[in-house]
Amino acid sequence: MPNQQAPHAKPHVDGLAQRDRYVGRETTGMSSVQDLYQQKLTHAAEAIGLVRNGDSIIVPTGIAEPPELLTALSENRTHFRDVKVWQLLAMGNYAYLDPQTVEHVRHVSYFLSGTVRKGCHEGWIDLLPNHFSEIPRMIKREEIPADVVFSRHRRWTATVSSR
């Protein structure tokens, strides 16, 4: 017996195709979303080019910390001025965590971890005391600026906010 829908049933609509129509894309199906995703993939060194002087970078914590992006930022830190990296719990000890280059890239921590403790005590890493549950609301209220978000998804990506 062939697979038939009842006459009153709604036809199946692919969720991605529906989302494509919602955002104004005249495409159908998953291949267009995957193609767009593939077009936007880049290497960490190229992604760092999205960062501008004065930007605030939000970095996730723990397993979501993107080491290749933070390493690329570290290698290029002297090319920037007044960039701030905001992170809950820094896991890696990257070269941008350097008292000699804080005018280029400065770390702001929400938590006093072993990685940032010495720099906080010496005054070249900032500490923002907070309740962790408040961080998303602080970003939404722009008390914590978010110009660039580093994220880790299969490959390393940098996402620029729409400010």
Secondary structure, 3 states (H helix, E strand, C coil): CCCCCCCCCCCCCCHHHHHHHHCCCCCCCHHHHHHHHHHHCCCHHHHHHHCCCCCEEEECCHHHCCHHHHHHHHHCHHHCCCEEEEECCCCCCCCCCCHHHCCCEEEEECCCCCCCHHHHHHCCCEECCCCHHHHHHHHHCCCCCCCEEEEECCCEEEEECCC
